[in-house]
Amino acid sequence: MVRTVTAPPTDRSMWRRLLRSVHPDAGGDHDLFIWTDALREHVAGDGIDLAAQEVRRDPPRHHTTGERVDYTPAFDRVGSFGDLTRAAVMYADEVGAPYDRLLRMLRDCYEVSEGDVRLHRQQNQGATYRQLAAIGHRVRMSKPERVRWYRIAESIPLAQRHAGHIHSKLQERGAA
């Protein structure tokens, strides 16, 4: 009996196979694809991680799926959701690319009354880190860029409605 020996697959080809199997176009799950790609980026890396070179006093926070941006200080700074949205759009001039484009998408995100229960609830709670990650992946942010995106969202703070509005705009435009 002749036995053939094949070379073991490379890490890169294994990651490619895994990503291909969970890709939504191949019948996979979108959230699982994003998570798997983030895991690949964390484990295998895609270059020099600039954030790792920075000196930090505190370790970076890791957020679970259900965690949200702290939204309690939102209305201490401004009087309404509309005012907060306008402040976020004005902040776009200070943050630079690629964040400025995302924040400017909020220009037509208007405050709703309590009659629209779902949107009213979303404009009164912080964006989830899962939403922010989906936006970051949609516009192909690197890991350090996504971390900065989270910090920007925390500093404004962005509501769940803001993040949903940005994500909808990206889907409409087919942004990549």
N, C-alpha and C positions, 0 to 999 in steps of 0.2 A: 504494500500500500504506500503510495507516494503522498507525502504530506507537503502542502505548500505553505510557506510562511509569508504572511503579508505584514507590511509595516503597520504599526499602530496608527490610528488617526491622530492628526495634530490637534492641539487644543483649539486652534482657530477653526478647523473644519468641524469640530464637535459643537462649538458655539454656533456656527452657521447652521448646522443641522437642527440644533435645538430651537433657535430663533425661527427657522423656516417652519418647523412643526407647530409652533404656537402662534404664528402670524395669522391675523384675522382673514386674510385673503386665502389662506389654506384651510379655513374652517376652524382656526384657533380662536382664542379669547383675547380681545383688545387689552384688557387690564393685565392679563397674564403675560402678554407680549411685552408691555411696558415694564412690568416688574422683572421679567427675565432679562431684558436688555439692560436695565439698571444694575441687575446682579452681575451680568457679564462685564459691564463697565467698571463696577466696583472690584471684581475679582481679577479680571484679565487686564483691565485698563485699556485706554485708547490713546495713551500718550502721557506726557508729564502732567501730574496733578498739581496745578499751581497752588491750590488751596492748602495742600499738604506742606508746602514750603513756607507758608505764612506762619508767623509766630502768633499763637493764640493763648489767651489766659484761661479760657474755659473750653472744654471739649465741645465740638459741635453737637447740637441737639438732634436727636433722631426722633422722627415723628411716626406714630402708628397711623393706620388707615383712618381712624375716626377722629384724629386730632385736628383741631382748627386753629386758625389765627386768633389770638386773643382780641376780641372785639369790644371788650368792656370800656377801653378808653376812647372809642370812636366818637361818641357824642359828648365827651368832655371837651373835645377840640372843636367840634362843629355842631350846628344846631339840628341838622337833618341829613338824611341819606343823600339828598340832592347836593347839599353843601360838601359832603364827604366825597362825592363823585367828582365835583368840580375841582376840589383840592387834589385828587388823584390825577386828574388830567393835567393840572398845572405842574404837578411834580414830575411829569414826563420830561419837561425841559431840563431837569436836573440830573436824571438818571442815565441818560445815554442809551445807545443801542445795546441789545435788542429790546430793552424794557420800555423805552419811550413809545415805540410803536404799539405795544400791548396796552399801555395805559391810555393812549389816545383813542383806542377803540371804545373807551367808556363815554365818549362825548354824547352818544345818544342812549345812554342807560339812565332812564328817568325813574324817579320815585313813584311807587304805586301806593294806593290807599289800602286800608285793611280789607276792602272788599275782595281783592285778589289774595286770598289767604296764603297760597304757596309762595308767590313772589314776595309778599310782605314779610313772611317768616324768613326768607332767604336774605332779605336786605337788613335783617336785624340779628344776623349771626355771622361769625367769621367764616372766611373761605376755608375749605379743608385743604390740607397739604396734598392730598391725593389729587384734587382739582388743579392745584398749582403745578404739581409734577406733570400732569397730563398736558397742561399748556406748555410747560418747558420742553417736554419731549416733542410736542407737535411742531414747535418752531426750531427744533434741533439744538437746544441749549446743551452745552457741556455740563458736566457735574458742577464745576465751580460757578458757572453762570446760573444754574438752577438754585444753588445755595444762596446766591445773591438775590435771585428772584423771590425766594422765600423771605429774606430779610426786608426787601422792599415792600412786599405784601404785609408784613408785620408792622412796618413803620407807618403805613398809611392809616389804618389797617383796611385791607380789602374784605368786603363782605362776600358771602357765598354767591350772592346775586351778581356781584362784579365779576367773579371768576367764571360763573356760568355764561355771562354776557360775552366775555372775551373768548371763551371756548366756542360759543355759537358763531361769533364773527369769524374765527379762524376756520371753522367748518364751512361757512358760506363761501369764503374766499378760496378754499382749498389750499390754505397755506401749508407750506412744507418747511 
